[in-house]
Amino acid sequence: MSFSDVIGHLDVKRALEEVAVLPRRHPELHERCGLGRWGSRTTCLLLCGPPGTGKTMLARAVASTLGRPFLDLRYGIYIEQNEVQLKKTIMMFERLNEPAQ
């Protein structure tokens, strides 16, 4: 999936390109702006809005464009988990996002 697969949302796609894709592809630009090394700490995006507005498709497009895994973590699923289980889920997500060796 790519941004071209997502119909509409032109402003959102442009913003996601600027804040997620461009810094990952060209980290030197991020550093030059005084924002530090992109990805040097946990970096994530939170998309919010009503159901059916394309948030998941946009997130999948970002992940696909960057060649990164996509995990669809829905809040309702994790609200009933205890803290230990939630920490394990977060650690699994962080391991998936580690650079390949």
GIWO-V954625 format. One record per backbone hydrogen bond with DSSP energy under -1.0 kcal/mol. NH is the residue of the N-H (numbers start at 1). CO is the residue of the C=O. If there is no record, write none. Layout:
BEGIN
NH_CO / NH_CO
END
This chain:
BEGIN
5_2 / 6_3 / 13_9 / 14_10 / 15_11 / 16_12 / 17_13 / 18_14 / 19_15 / 20_16 / 21_16 / 22_17 / 25_21 / 26_22 / 29_26 / 31_27 / 32_28 / 33_29 / 34_31 / 35_30 / 40_37 / 58_54 / 59_55 / 60_56 / 61_57 / 62_58 / 63_59 / 64_60 / 65_61 / 66_62 / 68_63 / 73_71 / 77_74 / 78_74 / 79_75 / 86_82 / 87_83 / 88_84 / 89_85 / 90_86 / 91_87 / 92_88 / 93_89 / 94_90 / 95_91 / 96_92 / 97_93 / 98_95
END
